[in-house]
Amino acid sequence: MKIILQLLIGGCAGFLIAYTLMGFSGINFAGDITVIGLLVISVFLIALSILKLRGIKSLSMQNFSGDAEDEAGDKKYKMFTDYSLYTNSSFILSILALSLSVITTQNYVISIASLILLIITSFLMYYMTPLTQKVYPERDIPSLTNPNYAKSVLDIADDGEKHVILDGLYKSQGLLNFSLIIAIILATIYSISGGNSQVFSIIFMAAVLLVVNSKYLLTVRNK
C-alpha cells in the first residue's frame, strides 16, 4: 500500500512539473505528455481495482469458520477500501485528463481514450454497492438511489463503524477546507504574477467552500 501511495505521489509530482512546463510553452507536446501520463496512471489504478475486485469475489466464494472467517472478513474489508481508493482516484484523474485534452491538446484520440477510461471508472464506482454486499453478506446494503442513503448506511453500521465513518468524514471536511483555501491563495498569486486571470476559478472555489461549510454546520445545528 505504501508503495502504491509513493507511486501516486510521484505521478502527481510529475504531472505538476509537466503542467508547469506546459504553461510556459506554446507547444502542445507537453500537454500531450501530461495527459498521456494521467491516462497511464489511471489505467494502472483501474488494473489494481480489478485485481481487488477479483480478490473480494474469490474470498466471497469460499467458506470459512472461526478465526479464519474473521481474517477473511478483514481481508475483504481492506480490499474493498483499496478498491474504493483506486477507483475514485482513477475517476478523478480520468476527468482531469479529459478536461486537459479538450482544452490544451485538442487531440481527438487522447480525448476519446480519456472518455473511455472515464466510462470504465464510472462502472467500477457504480459496482461499489453490489461489492459492499459481498463484503457484508449478512447486511441489507441500501441502493445508491435511496433518497436516505446516508442515514441507511449509518443505521446498518455498528458503533465502532459509525465512529470510523464520522472520523473519516470530519477529517475529509477539514482537509477540503484547507485545500480549497490554499487553492484560492495559489490562484490569486498566479493571477497577480502575470498569468491568466483566475477570477472565475477563485469565485467558484469560494462558493464551494461556502456551500460545504454551510451544509455541514446546518446539518449539525438541526440535529
CNS distance restraints for C-alpha pairs under 8 A (distance, minus, plus):
assign (resid   1 and name CA) (resid   5 and name CA) 6.30 0.50 0.50
assign (resid   2 and name CA) (resid   6 and name CA) 6.15 0.50 0.50
assign (resid   3 and name CA) (resid   7 and name CA) 6.20 0.50 0.50
assign (resid   4 and name CA) (resid   8 and name CA) 6.22 0.50 0.50
assign (resid   5 and name CA) (resid   9 and name CA) 6.12 0.50 0.50
assign (resid   6 and name CA) (resid  10 and name CA) 6.03 0.50 0.50
assign (resid   7 and name CA) (resid  11 and name CA) 5.99 0.50 0.50
assign (resid   8 and name CA) (resid  12 and name CA) 6.11 0.50 0.50
assign (resid   8 and name CA) (resid  41 and name CA) 7.83 0.50 0.50
assign (resid   9 and name CA) (resid  13 and name CA) 6.10 0.50 0.50
assign (resid  10 and name CA) (resid  14 and name CA) 6.12 0.50 0.50
assign (resid  11 and name CA) (resid  15 and name CA) 6.14 0.50 0.50
assign (resid  11 and name CA) (resid  37 and name CA) 7.85 0.50 0.50
assign (resid  11 and name CA) (resid  38 and name CA) 7.97 0.50 0.50
assign (resid  11 and name CA) (resid  41 and name CA) 7.23 0.50 0.50
assign (resid  12 and name CA) (resid  16 and name CA) 6.24 0.50 0.50
assign (resid  13 and name CA) (resid  17 and name CA) 6.33 0.50 0.50
assign (resid  14 and name CA) (resid  18 and name CA) 6.13 0.50 0.50
assign (resid  15 and name CA) (resid  19 and name CA) 5.92 0.50 0.50
assign (resid  15 and name CA) (resid  34 and name CA) 5.99 0.50 0.50
assign (resid  15 and name CA) (resid  37 and name CA) 7.29 0.50 0.50
assign (resid  15 and name CA) (resid  38 and name CA) 7.42 0.50 0.50
assign (resid  16 and name CA) (resid  20 and name CA) 6.03 0.50 0.50
assign (resid  17 and name CA) (resid  21 and name CA) 6.31 0.50 0.50
assign (resid  18 and name CA) (resid  22 and name CA) 6.10 0.50 0.50
assign (resid  18 and name CA) (resid  30 and name CA) 6.52 0.50 0.50
assign (resid  18 and name CA) (resid  31 and name CA) 7.71 0.50 0.50
assign (resid  18 and name CA) (resid  33 and name CA) 7.67 0.50 0.50
assign (resid  18 and name CA) (resid  34 and name CA) 5.84 0.50 0.50
assign (resid  19 and name CA) (resid  23 and name CA) 6.20 0.50 0.50
assign (resid  19 and name CA) (resid  30 and name CA) 7.44 0.50 0.50
assign (resid  19 and name CA) (resid  31 and name CA) 7.07 0.50 0.50
assign (resid  19 and name CA) (resid  34 and name CA) 6.51 0.50 0.50
assign (resid  20 and name CA) (resid  24 and name CA) 6.65 0.50 0.50
assign (resid  21 and name CA) (resid  25 and name CA) 6.47 0.50 0.50
assign (resid  21 and name CA) (resid  30 and name CA) 6.98 0.50 0.50
assign (resid  22 and name CA) (resid  26 and name CA) 7.16 0.50 0.50
assign (resid  22 and name CA) (resid  27 and name CA) 7.20 0.50 0.50
assign (resid  22 and name CA) (resid  28 and name CA) 7.56 0.50 0.50
assign (resid  22 and name CA) (resid  30 and name CA) 5.19 0.50 0.50
assign (resid  22 and name CA) (resid  31 and name CA) 5.89 0.50 0.50
assign (resid  27 and name CA) (resid  31 and name CA) 7.59 0.50 0.50
assign (resid  28 and name CA) (resid  32 and name CA) 6.19 0.50 0.50
assign (resid  28 and name CA) (resid 104 and name CA) 6.89 0.50 0.50
assign (resid  28 and name CA) (resid 105 and name CA) 5.53 0.50 0.50
assign (resid  29 and name CA) (resid  33 and name CA) 6.24 0.50 0.50
assign (resid  29 and name CA) (resid 105 and name CA) 7.89 0.50 0.50
assign (resid  30 and name CA) (resid  34 and name CA) 6.16 0.50 0.50
assign (resid  31 and name CA) (resid  35 and name CA) 6.22 0.50 0.50
assign (resid  31 and name CA) (resid 100 and name CA) 7.63 0.50 0.50
assign (resid  31 and name CA) (resid 101 and name CA) 7.56 0.50 0.50
assign (resid  31 and name CA) (resid 104 and name CA) 6.22 0.50 0.50
assign (resid  31 and name CA) (resid 105 and name CA) 5.73 0.50 0.50
assign (resid  32 and name CA) (resid  36 and name CA) 5.99 0.50 0.50
assign (resid  32 and name CA) (resid 101 and name CA) 7.43 0.50 0.50
assign (resid  32 and name CA) (resid 105 and name CA) 6.02 0.50 0.50
assign (resid  32 and name CA) (resid 107 and name CA) 7.94 0.50 0.50
assign (resid  32 and name CA) (resid 110 and name CA) 7.94 0.50 0.50
assign (resid  33 and name CA) (resid  37 and name CA) 5.99 0.50 0.50
assign (resid  34 and name CA) (resid  38 and name CA) 6.37 0.50 0.50
assign (resid  35 and name CA) (resid  39 and name CA) 6.20 0.50 0.50
assign (resid  35 and name CA) (resid  97 and name CA) 5.16 0.50 0.50
assign (resid  35 and name CA) (resid  98 and name CA) 7.95 0.50 0.50
assign (resid  35 and name CA) (resid 100 and name CA) 6.76 0.50 0.50
assign (resid  35 and name CA) (resid 101 and name CA) 6.45 0.50 0.50
assign (resid  35 and name CA) (resid 110 and name CA) 7.66 0.50 0.50
assign (resid  36 and name CA) (resid  40 and name CA) 6.15 0.50 0.50
assign (resid  36 and name CA) (resid  97 and name CA) 7.85 0.50 0.50
assign (resid  36 and name CA) (resid 110 and name CA) 7.45 0.50 0.50
assign (resid  37 and name CA) (resid  41 and name CA) 6.33 0.50 0.50
assign (resid  38 and name CA) (resid  42 and name CA) 6.08 0.50 0.50
assign (resid  38 and name CA) (resid  93 and name CA) 6.19 0.50 0.50
assign (resid  38 and name CA) (resid  94 and name CA) 7.28 0.50 0.50
assign (resid  38 and name CA) (resid  96 and name CA) 7.97 0.50 0.50
assign (resid  38 and name CA) (resid  97 and name CA) 6.03 0.50 0.50
assign (resid  39 and name CA) (resid  43 and name CA) 6.07 0.50 0.50
assign (resid  39 and name CA) (resid  93 and name CA) 7.45 0.50 0.50
assign (resid  39 and name CA) (resid  94 and name CA) 6.70 0.50 0.50
assign (resid  39 and name CA) (resid  97 and name CA) 6.68 0.50 0.50
assign (resid  39 and name CA) (resid 113 and name CA) 7.99 0.50 0.50
assign (resid  39 and name CA) (resid 114 and name CA) 6.77 0.50 0.50
assign (resid  39 and name CA) (resid 117 and name CA) 7.87 0.50 0.50
assign (resid  40 and name CA) (resid  44 and name CA) 6.18 0.50 0.50
assign (resid  41 and name CA) (resid  45 and name CA) 6.22 0.50 0.50
assign (resid  41 and name CA) (resid  90 and name CA) 7.57 0.50 0.50
assign (resid  41 and name CA) (resid  93 and name CA) 7.95 0.50 0.50
assign (resid  42 and name CA) (resid  46 and name CA) 6.16 0.50 0.50
assign (resid  42 and name CA) (resid  89 and name CA) 7.66 0.50 0.50
assign (resid  42 and name CA) (resid  90 and name CA) 4.62 0.50 0.50
assign (resid  42 and name CA) (resid  91 and name CA) 7.62 0.50 0.50
assign (resid  42 and name CA) (resid  93 and name CA) 6.18 0.50 0.50
assign (resid  42 and name CA) (resid  94 and name CA) 6.43 0.50 0.50
assign (resid  42 and name CA) (resid 117 and name CA) 7.55 0.50 0.50
assign (resid  43 and name CA) (resid  47 and name CA) 6.19 0.50 0.50
assign (resid  43 and name CA) (resid  90 and name CA) 7.51 0.50 0.50
assign (resid  43 and name CA) (resid 117 and name CA) 7.48 0.50 0.50
assign (resid  44 and name CA) (resid  48 and name CA) 6.37 0.50 0.50
assign (resid  45 and name CA) (resid  49 and name CA) 6.12 0.50 0.50
assign (resid  45 and name CA) (resid  86 and name CA) 5.25 0.50 0.50
assign (resid  45 and name CA) (resid  87 and name CA) 6.82 0.50 0.50
assign (resid  45 and name CA) (resid  89 and name CA) 7.51 0.50 0.50
assign (resid  45 and name CA) (resid  90 and name CA) 5.80 0.50 0.50
assign (resid  46 and name CA) (resid  50 and name CA) 6.24 0.50 0.50
assign (resid  46 and name CA) (resid  86 and name CA) 6.83 0.50 0.50
assign (resid  46 and name CA) (resid  87 and name CA) 6.43 0.50 0.50
assign (resid  46 and name CA) (resid  90 and name CA) 6.51 0.50 0.50
assign (resid  46 and name CA) (resid 121 and name CA) 7.14 0.50 0.50
assign (resid  47 and name CA) (resid  51 and name CA) 6.30 0.50 0.50
assign (resid  48 and name CA) (resid  52 and name CA) 6.28 0.50 0.50
assign (resid  48 and name CA) (resid  83 and name CA) 7.50 0.50 0.50
assign (resid  48 and name CA) (resid  86 and name CA) 6.91 0.50 0.50
assign (resid  49 and name CA) (resid  53 and name CA) 6.08 0.50 0.50
assign (resid  49 and name CA) (resid  82 and name CA) 7.54 0.50 0.50
assign (resid  49 and name CA) (resid  83 and name CA) 4.86 0.50 0.50
assign (resid  49 and name CA) (resid  84 and name CA) 7.78 0.50 0.50
assign (resid  49 and name CA) (resid  86 and name CA) 5.78 0.50 0.50
assign (resid  49 and name CA) (resid  87 and name CA) 6.10 0.50 0.50
assign (resid  50 and name CA) (resid  54 and name CA) 6.16 0.50 0.50
assign (resid  50 and name CA) (resid  83 and name CA) 7.85 0.50 0.50
assign (resid  51 and name CA) (resid  55 and name CA) 6.16 0.50 0.50
assign (resid  52 and name CA) (resid  56 and name CA) 6.22 0.50 0.50
assign (resid  52 and name CA) (resid  79 and name CA) 5.57 0.50 0.50
assign (resid  52 and name CA) (resid  80 and name CA) 7.07 0.50 0.50
assign (resid  52 and name CA) (resid  82 and name CA) 7.30 0.50 0.50
assign (resid  52 and name CA) (resid  83 and name CA) 5.79 0.50 0.50
assign (resid  53 and name CA) (resid  57 and name CA) 6.32 0.50 0.50
assign (resid  53 and name CA) (resid  79 and name CA) 7.72 0.50 0.50
assign (resid  53 and name CA) (resid  80 and name CA) 7.63 0.50 0.50
assign (resid  53 and name CA) (resid  83 and name CA) 6.89 0.50 0.50
assign (resid  53 and name CA) (resid 131 and name CA) 7.82 0.50 0.50
assign (resid  54 and name CA) (resid  58 and name CA) 6.02 0.50 0.50
assign (resid  55 and name CA) (resid  59 and name CA) 6.28 0.50 0.50
assign (resid  55 and name CA) (resid  76 and name CA) 7.87 0.50 0.50
assign (resid  55 and name CA) (resid  79 and name CA) 7.45 0.50 0.50
assign (resid  56 and name CA) (resid  60 and name CA) 6.09 0.50 0.50
assign (resid  56 and name CA) (resid  76 and name CA) 5.52 0.50 0.50
assign (resid  56 and name CA) (resid  79 and name CA) 6.70 0.50 0.50
assign (resid  56 and name CA) (resid  80 and name CA) 7.37 0.50 0.50
assign (resid  56 and name CA) (resid 131 and name CA) 7.98 0.50 0.50
assign (resid  56 and name CA) (resid 134 and name CA) 7.46 0.50 0.50
assign (resid  56 and name CA) (resid 135 and name CA) 7.31 0.50 0.50
assign (resid  57 and name CA) (resid  61 and name CA) 6.35 0.50 0.50
assign (resid  57 and name CA) (resid 134 and name CA) 7.29 0.50 0.50
assign (resid  58 and name CA) (resid  62 and name CA) 6.86 0.50 0.50
assign (resid  59 and name CA) (resid  72 and name CA) 6.87 0.50 0.50
assign (resid  59 and name CA) (resid  76 and name CA) 7.25 0.50 0.50
assign (resid  60 and name CA) (resid 134 and name CA) 6.29 0.50 0.50
assign (resid  60 and name CA) (resid 135 and name CA) 7.43 0.50 0.50
assign (resid  63 and name CA) (resid  69 and name CA) 7.86 0.50 0.50
assign (resid  64 and name CA) (resid  68 and name CA) 5.71 0.50 0.50
assign (resid  64 and name CA) (resid  69 and name CA) 4.64 0.50 0.50
assign (resid  64 and name CA) (resid  72 and name CA) 7.58 0.50 0.50
assign (resid  65 and name CA) (resid  69 and name CA) 4.81 0.50 0.50
assign (resid  65 and name CA) (resid  70 and name CA) 7.99 0.50 0.50
assign (resid  66 and name CA) (resid  70 and name CA) 6.88 0.50 0.50
assign (resid  67 and name CA) (resid  71 and name CA) 6.24 0.50 0.50
assign (resid  68 and name CA) (resid  72 and name CA) 6.08 0.50 0.50
assign (resid  69 and name CA) (resid  73 and name CA) 6.15 0.50 0.50
assign (resid  70 and name CA) (resid  74 and name CA) 6.27 0.50 0.50
assign (resid  71 and name CA) (resid  75 and name CA) 6.21 0.50 0.50
assign (resid  72 and name CA) (resid  76 and name CA) 6.16 0.50 0.50
assign (resid  73 and name CA) (resid  77 and name CA) 6.18 0.50 0.50
assign (resid  73 and name CA) (resid 135 and name CA) 7.09 0.50 0.50
assign (resid  74 and name CA) (resid  78 and name CA) 6.24 0.50 0.50
assign (resid  75 and name CA) (resid  79 and name CA) 6.03 0.50 0.50
assign (resid  76 and name CA) (resid  80 and name CA) 6.00 0.50 0.50
assign (resid  76 and name CA) (resid 135 and name CA) 5.83 0.50 0.50
assign (resid  77 and name CA) (resid  81 and name CA) 6.30 0.50 0.50
assign (resid  77 and name CA) (resid 135 and name CA) 6.43 0.50 0.50
assign (resid  78 and name CA) (resid  82 and name CA) 6.17 0.50 0.50
assign (resid  79 and name CA) (resid  83 and name CA) 6.00 0.50 0.50
assign (resid  80 and name CA) (resid  84 and name CA) 6.12 0.50 0.50
assign (resid  80 and name CA) (resid 131 and name CA) 7.79 0.50 0.50
assign (resid  80 and name CA) (resid 132 and name CA) 7.53 0.50 0.50
assign (resid  80 and name CA) (resid 135 and name CA) 7.56 0.50 0.50
assign (resid  81 and name CA) (resid  85 and name CA) 6.18 0.50 0.50
assign (resid  82 and name CA) (resid  86 and name CA) 6.10 0.50 0.50
assign (resid  83 and name CA) (resid  87 and name CA) 5.96 0.50 0.50
assign (resid  84 and name CA) (resid  88 and name CA) 5.97 0.50 0.50
assign (resid  84 and name CA) (resid 125 and name CA) 7.58 0.50 0.50
assign (resid  84 and name CA) (resid 128 and name CA) 7.43 0.50 0.50
assign (resid  85 and name CA) (resid  89 and name CA) 6.03 0.50 0.50
assign (resid  86 and name CA) (resid  90 and name CA) 6.01 0.50 0.50
assign (resid  87 and name CA) (resid  91 and name CA) 6.08 0.50 0.50
assign (resid  87 and name CA) (resid 121 and name CA) 6.17 0.50 0.50
assign (resid  87 and name CA) (resid 124 and name CA) 6.57 0.50 0.50
assign (resid  87 and name CA) (resid 125 and name CA) 6.35 0.50 0.50
assign (resid  88 and name CA) (resid  92 and name CA) 6.27 0.50 0.50
assign (resid  88 and name CA) (resid 121 and name CA) 7.77 0.50 0.50
assign (resid  88 and name CA) (resid 125 and name CA) 7.16 0.50 0.50
assign (resid  89 and name CA) (resid  93 and name CA) 6.17 0.50 0.50
assign (resid  90 and name CA) (resid  94 and name CA) 5.97 0.50 0.50
assign (resid  90 and name CA) (resid 121 and name CA) 6.60 0.50 0.50
assign (resid  91 and name CA) (resid  95 and name CA) 6.33 0.50 0.50
assign (resid  91 and name CA) (resid 117 and name CA) 7.92 0.50 0.50
assign (resid  91 and name CA) (resid 118 and name CA) 5.98 0.50 0.50
assign (resid  91 and name CA) (resid 121 and name CA) 5.32 0.50 0.50
assign (resid  91 and name CA) (resid 122 and name CA) 6.87 0.50 0.50
assign (resid  92 and name CA) (resid  96 and name CA) 6.24 0.50 0.50
assign (resid  93 and name CA) (resid  97 and name CA) 5.99 0.50 0.50
assign (resid  94 and name CA) (resid  98 and name CA) 6.08 0.50 0.50
assign (resid  94 and name CA) (resid 114 and name CA) 5.74 0.50 0.50
assign (resid  94 and name CA) (resid 115 and name CA) 7.38 0.50 0.50
assign (resid  94 and name CA) (resid 117 and name CA) 6.18 0.50 0.50
assign (resid  94 and name CA) (resid 118 and name CA) 5.23 0.50 0.50
assign (resid  95 and name CA) (resid  99 and name CA) 6.12 0.50 0.50
assign (resid  95 and name CA) (resid 114 and name CA) 7.48 0.50 0.50
assign (resid  95 and name CA) (resid 118 and name CA) 6.50 0.50 0.50
assign (resid  96 and name CA) (resid 100 and name CA) 6.10 0.50 0.50
assign (resid  97 and name CA) (resid 101 and name CA) 5.95 0.50 0.50
assign (resid  97 and name CA) (resid 111 and name CA) 7.84 0.50 0.50
assign (resid  97 and name CA) (resid 114 and name CA) 6.01 0.50 0.50
assign (resid  98 and name CA) (resid 102 and name CA) 6.22 0.50 0.50
assign (resid  98 and name CA) (resid 110 and name CA) 7.91 0.50 0.50
assign (resid  98 and name CA) (resid 111 and name CA) 5.57 0.50 0.50
assign (resid  98 and name CA) (resid 114 and name CA) 5.02 0.50 0.50
assign (resid  98 and name CA) (resid 115 and name CA) 6.34 0.50 0.50
assign (resid  99 and name CA) (resid 103 and name CA) 6.17 0.50 0.50
assign (resid 100 and name CA) (resid 104 and name CA) 5.51 0.50 0.50
assign (resid 100 and name CA) (resid 105 and name CA) 7.01 0.50 0.50
assign (resid 101 and name CA) (resid 105 and name CA) 4.89 0.50 0.50
assign (resid 101 and name CA) (resid 106 and name CA) 5.62 0.50 0.50
assign (resid 101 and name CA) (resid 107 and name CA) 6.34 0.50 0.50
assign (resid 101 and name CA) (resid 110 and name CA) 6.50 0.50 0.50
assign (resid 101 and name CA) (resid 111 and name CA) 5.50 0.50 0.50
assign (resid 102 and name CA) (resid 106 and name CA) 4.92 0.50 0.50
assign (resid 102 and name CA) (resid 107 and name CA) 7.23 0.50 0.50
assign (resid 102 and name CA) (resid 111 and name CA) 6.44 0.50 0.50
assign (resid 106 and name CA) (resid 111 and name CA) 7.52 0.50 0.50
assign (resid 107 and name CA) (resid 111 and name CA) 6.15 0.50 0.50
assign (resid 108 and name CA) (resid 112 and name CA) 6.00 0.50 0.50
assign (resid 109 and name CA) (resid 113 and name CA) 6.20 0.50 0.50
assign (resid 110 and name CA) (resid 114 and name CA) 6.08 0.50 0.50
assign (resid 111 and name CA) (resid 115 and name CA) 6.15 0.50 0.50
assign (resid 112 and name CA) (resid 116 and name CA) 6.15 0.50 0.50
assign (resid 113 and name CA) (resid 117 and name CA) 6.31 0.50 0.50
assign (resid 114 and name CA) (resid 118 and name CA) 6.14 0.50 0.50
assign (resid 115 and name CA) (resid 119 and name CA) 6.24 0.50 0.50
assign (resid 116 and name CA) (resid 120 and name CA) 6.27 0.50 0.50
assign (resid 117 and name CA) (resid 121 and name CA) 6.13 0.50 0.50
assign (resid 118 and name CA) (resid 122 and name CA) 6.09 0.50 0.50
assign (resid 119 and name CA) (resid 123 and name CA) 6.41 0.50 0.50
assign (resid 120 and name CA) (resid 124 and name CA) 6.37 0.50 0.50
assign (resid 121 and name CA) (resid 125 and name CA) 6.08 0.50 0.50
assign (resid 122 and name CA) (resid 126 and name CA) 6.14 0.50 0.50
assign (resid 123 and name CA) (resid 127 and name CA) 6.18 0.50 0.50
assign (resid 124 and name CA) (resid 128 and name CA) 6.79 0.50 0.50
assign (resid 127 and name CA) (resid 131 and name CA) 6.15 0.50 0.50
assign (resid 128 and name CA) (resid 132 and name CA) 6.01 0.50 0.50
assign (resid 129 and name CA) (resid 133 and name CA) 6.54 0.50 0.50
assign (resid 129 and name CA) (resid 141 and name CA) 7.18 0.50 0.50
assign (resid 129 and name CA) (resid 142 and name CA) 7.81 0.50 0.50
assign (resid 129 and name CA) (resid 143 and name CA) 6.77 0.50 0.50
assign (resid 129 and name CA) (resid 144 and name CA) 7.22 0.50 0.50
assign (resid 130 and name CA) (resid 134 and name CA) 6.78 0.50 0.50
assign (resid 131 and name CA) (resid 135 and name CA) 6.51 0.50 0.50
assign (resid 132 and name CA) (resid 136 and name CA) 6.12 0.50 0.50
assign (resid 132 and name CA) (resid 141 and name CA) 7.19 0.50 0.50
assign (resid 133 and name CA) (resid 137 and name CA) 5.10 0.50 0.50
assign (resid 133 and name CA) (resid 139 and name CA) 7.11 0.50 0.50
assign (resid 133 and name CA) (resid 140 and name CA) 7.43 0.50 0.50
assign (resid 133 and name CA) (resid 141 and name CA) 6.04 0.50 0.50
assign (resid 139 and name CA) (resid 156 and name CA) 7.12 0.50 0.50
assign (resid 140 and name CA) (resid 156 and name CA) 7.66 0.50 0.50
assign (resid 141 and name CA) (resid 153 and name CA) 7.26 0.50 0.50
assign (resid 141 and name CA) (resid 156 and name CA) 7.85 0.50 0.50
assign (resid 142 and name CA) (resid 146 and name CA) 6.59 0.50 0.50
assign (resid 142 and name CA) (resid 149 and name CA) 6.35 0.50 0.50
assign (resid 142 and name CA) (resid 152 and name CA) 6.41 0.50 0.50
assign (resid 142 and name CA) (resid 153 and name CA) 6.86 0.50 0.50
assign (resid 143 and name CA) (resid 149 and name CA) 7.03 0.50 0.50
assign (resid 144 and name CA) (resid 149 and name CA) 6.30 0.50 0.50
assign (resid 145 and name CA) (resid 149 and name CA) 7.38 0.50 0.50
assign (resid 148 and name CA) (resid 152 and name CA) 6.06 0.50 0.50
assign (resid 149 and name CA) (resid 153 and name CA) 6.16 0.50 0.50
assign (resid 150 and name CA) (resid 154 and name CA) 6.42 0.50 0.50
assign (resid 151 and name CA) (resid 155 and name CA) 6.13 0.50 0.50
assign (resid 152 and name CA) (resid 156 and name CA) 6.51 0.50 0.50
assign (resid 153 and name CA) (resid 157 and name CA) 6.41 0.50 0.50
assign (resid 154 and name CA) (resid 158 and name CA) 7.95 0.50 0.50
assign (resid 154 and name CA) (resid 162 and name CA) 6.41 0.50 0.50
assign (resid 157 and name CA) (resid 161 and name CA) 5.66 0.50 0.50
assign (resid 157 and name CA) (resid 162 and name CA) 5.98 0.50 0.50
assign (resid 158 and name CA) (resid 162 and name CA) 6.14 0.50 0.50
assign (resid 159 and name CA) (resid 163 and name CA) 6.28 0.50 0.50
assign (resid 160 and name CA) (resid 164 and name CA) 6.43 0.50 0.50
assign (resid 161 and name CA) (resid 165 and name CA) 6.10 0.50 0.50
assign (resid 162 and name CA) (resid 166 and name CA) 6.01 0.50 0.50
assign (resid 163 and name CA) (resid 167 and name CA) 5.88 0.50 0.50
assign (resid 164 and name CA) (resid 168 and name CA) 6.09 0.50 0.50
assign (resid 165 and name CA) (resid 169 and name CA) 6.19 0.50 0.50
assign (resid 166 and name CA) (resid 170 and name CA) 6.00 0.50 0.50
assign (resid 167 and name CA) (resid 171 and name CA) 6.20 0.50 0.50
assign (resid 168 and name CA) (resid 172 and name CA) 6.02 0.50 0.50
assign (resid 169 and name CA) (resid 173 and name CA) 6.04 0.50 0.50
assign (resid 170 and name CA) (resid 174 and name CA) 6.30 0.50 0.50
assign (resid 171 and name CA) (resid 175 and name CA) 6.12 0.50 0.50
assign (resid 172 and name CA) (resid 176 and name CA) 6.00 0.50 0.50
assign (resid 173 and name CA) (resid 177 and name CA) 6.33 0.50 0.50
assign (resid 174 and name CA) (resid 178 and name CA) 6.33 0.50 0.50
assign (resid 175 and name CA) (resid 179 and name CA) 5.94 0.50 0.50
assign (resid 176 and name CA) (resid 180 and name CA) 6.06 0.50 0.50
assign (resid 177 and name CA) (resid 181 and name CA) 6.24 0.50 0.50
assign (resid 177 and name CA) (resid 209 and name CA) 6.44 0.50 0.50
assign (resid 178 and name CA) (resid 182 and name CA) 6.24 0.50 0.50
assign (resid 179 and name CA) (resid 183 and name CA) 6.04 0.50 0.50
assign (resid 180 and name CA) (resid 184 and name CA) 6.09 0.50 0.50
assign (resid 180 and name CA) (resid 205 and name CA) 6.39 0.50 0.50
assign (resid 180 and name CA) (resid 206 and name CA) 7.65 0.50 0.50
assign (resid 180 and name CA) (resid 209 and name CA) 6.81 0.50 0.50
assign (resid 181 and name CA) (resid 185 and name CA) 6.28 0.50 0.50
assign (resid 182 and name CA) (resid 186 and name CA) 6.13 0.50 0.50
assign (resid 183 and name CA) (resid 187 and name CA) 6.00 0.50 0.50
assign (resid 183 and name CA) (resid 205 and name CA) 7.95 0.50 0.50
assign (resid 184 and name CA) (resid 188 and name CA) 6.11 0.50 0.50
assign (resid 184 and name CA) (resid 202 and name CA) 5.48 0.50 0.50
assign (resid 184 and name CA) (resid 205 and name CA) 6.82 0.50 0.50
assign (resid 184 and name CA) (resid 206 and name CA) 7.48 0.50 0.50
assign (resid 185 and name CA) (resid 189 and name CA) 6.24 0.50 0.50
assign (resid 186 and name CA) (resid 190 and name CA) 6.05 0.50 0.50
assign (resid 187 and name CA) (resid 191 and name CA) 6.18 0.50 0.50
assign (resid 187 and name CA) (resid 198 and name CA) 6.00 0.50 0.50
assign (resid 187 and name CA) (resid 201 and name CA) 7.69 0.50 0.50
assign (resid 187 and name CA) (resid 202 and name CA) 6.70 0.50 0.50
assign (resid 188 and name CA) (resid 192 and name CA) 6.22 0.50 0.50
assign (resid 188 and name CA) (resid 198 and name CA) 6.95 0.50 0.50
assign (resid 188 and name CA) (resid 199 and name CA) 7.95 0.50 0.50
assign (resid 188 and name CA) (resid 202 and name CA) 7.37 0.50 0.50
assign (resid 189 and name CA) (resid 193 and name CA) 6.03 0.50 0.50
assign (resid 190 and name CA) (resid 194 and name CA) 6.84 0.50 0.50
assign (resid 190 and name CA) (resid 195 and name CA) 5.64 0.50 0.50
assign (resid 190 and name CA) (resid 196 and name CA) 7.64 0.50 0.50
assign (resid 190 and name CA) (resid 197 and name CA) 7.95 0.50 0.50
assign (resid 190 and name CA) (resid 198 and name CA) 7.76 0.50 0.50
assign (resid 191 and name CA) (resid 195 and name CA) 5.08 0.50 0.50
assign (resid 191 and name CA) (resid 196 and name CA) 5.86 0.50 0.50
assign (resid 191 and name CA) (resid 197 and name CA) 4.92 0.50 0.50
assign (resid 191 and name CA) (resid 198 and name CA) 5.87 0.50 0.50
assign (resid 198 and name CA) (resid 202 and name CA) 6.09 0.50 0.50
assign (resid 199 and name CA) (resid 203 and name CA) 6.15 0.50 0.50
assign (resid 200 and name CA) (resid 204 and name CA) 6.03 0.50 0.50
assign (resid 201 and name CA) (resid 205 and name CA) 6.03 0.50 0.50
assign (resid 202 and name CA) (resid 206 and name CA) 6.11 0.50 0.50
assign (resid 203 and name CA) (resid 207 and name CA) 6.12 0.50 0.50
assign (resid 204 and name CA) (resid 208 and name CA) 6.24 0.50 0.50
assign (resid 205 and name CA) (resid 209 and name CA) 6.12 0.50 0.50
assign (resid 206 and name CA) (resid 210 and name CA) 6.13 0.50 0.50
assign (resid 207 and name CA) (resid 211 and name CA) 6.12 0.50 0.50
assign (resid 208 and name CA) (resid 212 and name CA) 6.02 0.50 0.50
assign (resid 209 and name CA) (resid 213 and name CA) 6.19 0.50 0.50
assign (resid 210 and name CA) (resid 214 and name CA) 5.96 0.50 0.50
assign (resid 211 and name CA) (resid 215 and name CA) 5.97 0.50 0.50
assign (resid 212 and name CA) (resid 216 and name CA) 6.25 0.50 0.50
assign (resid 213 and name CA) (resid 217 and name CA) 6.07 0.50 0.50
assign (resid 214 and name CA) (resid 218 and name CA) 5.87 0.50 0.50
assign (resid 215 and name CA) (resid 219 and name CA) 6.03 0.50 0.50
assign (resid 216 and name CA) (resid 220 and name CA) 6.28 0.50 0.50
assign (resid 217 and name CA) (resid 221 and name CA) 5.96 0.50 0.50
assign (resid 218 and name CA) (resid 222 and name CA) 6.05 0.50 0.50
assign (resid 219 and name CA) (resid 223 and name CA) 6.51 0.50 0.50
